[in-house]
Amino acid sequence: MPTHHKLIIGNSESMKEIEDESVHLMVTSPPYFNAPFDYKELYDDYEQYLAILEKMAKETYRTLQKGRIAVLNIDDMLVKGEKFPIVADATKIFQNAGFRYRDRIIWKKPDGYLRISRRSGVMLQHPFPMYYYPDNLLESIIIFQKGKFVYKSIPQEVRESSKVNIKEFQDNRWYMTLWNMTNVLPGSRLEKDIAAFPKELPYRIITLFSYKGETVLDPFAGSGTTLKIARDLGRNSIGIEIKGELEEIIREKIGFGTDQSFLDDNNDIFEAIYRNGEIT
């Protein structure tokens, strides 16, 4: 069946364009807190950053159907020598919004991705106790659930069409709480100045926690990776992105040109809505 993909240009503190309980899965990677390579000094302070996550969590809870899953790819952040406990704070925020904490997966980047940095190199200059600062090759994938899912609510034909490839599941060790995935490498054309997560991450999450024809939400759409994978897997998608200049990149990544609202081969639809009322 044709799929529908909607991009909302605005911030995710409000999702007024999305009806209550109309989304089947939320998966996102929130901006890093004031990271020099992502959104440097975007937030006045850490409390402002957490307040944005809190509003997003409440709106996610409102728009998500009962029993469904919300997933955050997030991790603690080191800014100017201070480490912020983002994973712990985000977990508490989602619990306070009404979600049940379901699981945590660790995403491990390739060993060769990170070499000794200024942080871990302190030990080489000062090989004494108390000088140890480790470099991070890991990120967290936190999974929350809105109540309990009724498995019998899914028609048998939809279940069969959405069946997980067990060989892929086993060969790539999806069953473990440690996922080895290659991160988006620097210099990727569509990811310039964007800290994007690898397409493998939403691919696994969408495959494991949604059915074909359902709607996937990404409140921090970035370059549109979640929307693209949702389309590839026969799901609808809604992305919210504050940077309007990313619309062209998102369109290209999903497969819609700047002058296209649908593709002739399968009639999939794309629309971009600006909070000021403009629709493209």
N, C-alpha and C positions, 0 to 999 in steps of 0.2 A: 504494500500500500504506500501511496505518497506520504512523505513526511513534511512537517512544518517546522521552520526554524526562525525564531524571533530574537533579535538583538535589541535590547533596551539601553539607550545611551543615558546614563544617569548613575547615581550612587545606589548601592544595595541596602542602605539604611531603610529605604522604602521600596516595597515591591507592589505598589498599588495597582499596577497593570495586571497582576496575576491573581486569579480568583482563589478563594479559600479551598484547600485540599484538592488542588488541580494538578499537582506535581507528584511524580512517582519516585524520584530519586534526586538528591542534591549531591553534587561532587564539585569541590572547588579547592583552589590553592590561594588563600588570602595573601595580600601583599606582605612581604617581609617588613617588619617594623623598622622604618628609617634606615634600611640597608643602603650603603653607599652605591651599590650596583643596581638598585631597583627603584625605591622611592625615597631618596635621600632627604631626610629632614621634612618629609611630607606631613608628619604629625607633630603637633606642638609638644606632646609628652606621651608617655606610655598609657596613661589613663584615657586619653582621647582615642588611642588605638583600640583599647579594650572596649570602649563605649561603642565604637563602630561595629566590632564583632558582636556585641550584645544585641544591637538593633537588628543586625543581619540574622542572628540566631532566632530571634523572636519571629521575624518575618518568614524564615525558613520553616519554622514550626507551624505557622499559620497556613502556609501554602502547600505543605506536604500532606499527602494522604495518611490516614491512620495505618500504622504498622510498617511504614516505609522508612528508608535509610537516608541519613545525611553523613557525608564523608568530608573530612578536612585533611588536606595535605599541608602540614604546618610543622614548624619546629622552633625551638628556642633561638634567640637572636643575640649575638654579641654586637653591641654598638658602643664605640668609644671606650672599650675596656670593661663595660658592664654587661653581664649576661641577664637576659630577661626570660622568666619562666613561662613562655607563651603557651606551651603544650598544657601545662597544669591549669593555667588561667582560662584558656579556651575550653578545656574540658568542663570546668566548673560553670562557665557561661552557658554552655549548651545544656548541661544538667538543670540549671536554674530556669532555662527557657521551657523545660518540660521533657526534654529528651532523656532516654535511658542510655547509659554508656554500655556499648555492646562489645567493642574490641579495639585493639591497637595493633597495627602492623608496622614494622620497621622497614623502610626503604633504604637499601644499601647501594651506594654508588660504586662504580668500579674502583678497584684499589689504585690504579694508575692515575685516577682523576685528580687526586690531591697529593702534592708533595709537601715537604716540610715548609711551613710558612713562618711569618714573623711571630705568630702566636706560639707554635710548638717549638720554633727555633730558639726561644728563650732558654730552654734547657741545655742547648748546645753551648750557649755563651756562659751560662751559669749552671753547671752540673751539680746542683745541690738541692736538698729537699726544699719544698715550697715554691719552686720556680716552674712547676709543671702546668702547662696549659695545652690540652689536646686539640688537634684539628678534627673537624667533624665530617665524617663520610655518610652520616645517617640523617634521615628525616622521618617524621612520624606521619602515619596515615591513621587518623582517629575515626572510628565508626560509631555512630549514634543511631538510635531507633525511636520512632514515635509510637509507643505502645506495641501491641502484638500484631503480627501479620496473619491474615486468614488465608491459608494456602489454597483452600477450596474456592476462593473468590475468583481465581484465574481459570478461564475456559480451557478445556483440554487441548484444543487446537493451538491456542496461544502458547501454552506450556510446551508443546512439542516443537513449535517453530522457534522457540527461544532456548532450546536445550543446550546446555554447556558442553563443549567438546572436552570429554574426559581425558583424552590423550594429551591435549594441550594443557589441561589442568594439572595432570601428573608430571608431564615432561618439564614444565616450567615451574613446578613446585608452588603453585598457587595456594596449596593447602597449608603452607608454613606461615608463621608470623614474621618471617624475614623474606622480603622480596628483593632480588637482585635486578636492578634496572639501570640502564644507561641514561644519564641526565641529558638534557638538551645542551649541546656543545656550543661554546661561544662562536659567534660568526654566522649562525644560522640566519638566513635572510629575513624570514618572517618573524623571527624572535628578537630582533635588534632592540636593545634597551628594555626587554621584557624578561622577567625571571619565570619562564614558562616551565610547566612540568612535562615530563615525557609522555607521548601519546599512549604508551603502554599502561600508564597508571589509570587514566579514565577508561581505557579499553577493558582492563580487568574489572574495574568497579562496575561499569555499566553492564558488562556481561554477567556478572555475579549477582547483581542486585536490581535488575529491571527486566521487563519483558518487552518484546517487539511491539511497536505502536504506542508505547508509553512515553512520558515526557520527562526529560532530564534537565535540571536547572543548574547553572553555574553563576553564582552571584558576583564573581570576579573573573569575567570571561577572558581578559587578556587578549591573546592573539587568536582565541577561538578554538583551542585544541579540543575541549569537551564537546563543543557543538559539532565539530568535524567527525569525531568518533561516534557521537550519537547518530549522526546521519549514516555513517558507514554501517552501523549495526541496526539500522531500521527503526531508530527511535526518533521522536520529536525532541526539540531542545529549545530552551530559553536561556539566553546569556545576558547578564547585566554588566556593563563596562562604563566607567566614568570618562574614559578618554575617547572622544568622538573621532579622533584621527585614526583610531584603530579599525574603524568600520571597513575600510578598503582591504586591510590585511585579513580581517576575519572573513570577509566575503571570498577572498581568493583562497584562503585555506579550506573553507567549507566546500568550495567548488562553484560559487556564483560570481559572475563578473559584475563589475560596477553598474552595468546597465541591465542586469538580469534580476528578475524576481522569482523565476522558476527555470528548471532545466527540462528540455523537451523529452529526454529519454525516460523519465519516470515521474515528471510533474511535481517533484519536490519544490517546496515554496520557501522563500527567504524574505523577511521584512525587517527593516530597522526602524525603530521608533525613538524619537528624541523627546525628552521631557518637555521641550518647548512646543511640542505639537507637530513637528515635522515628521513625515513618514516617507521612507524611501524603499 
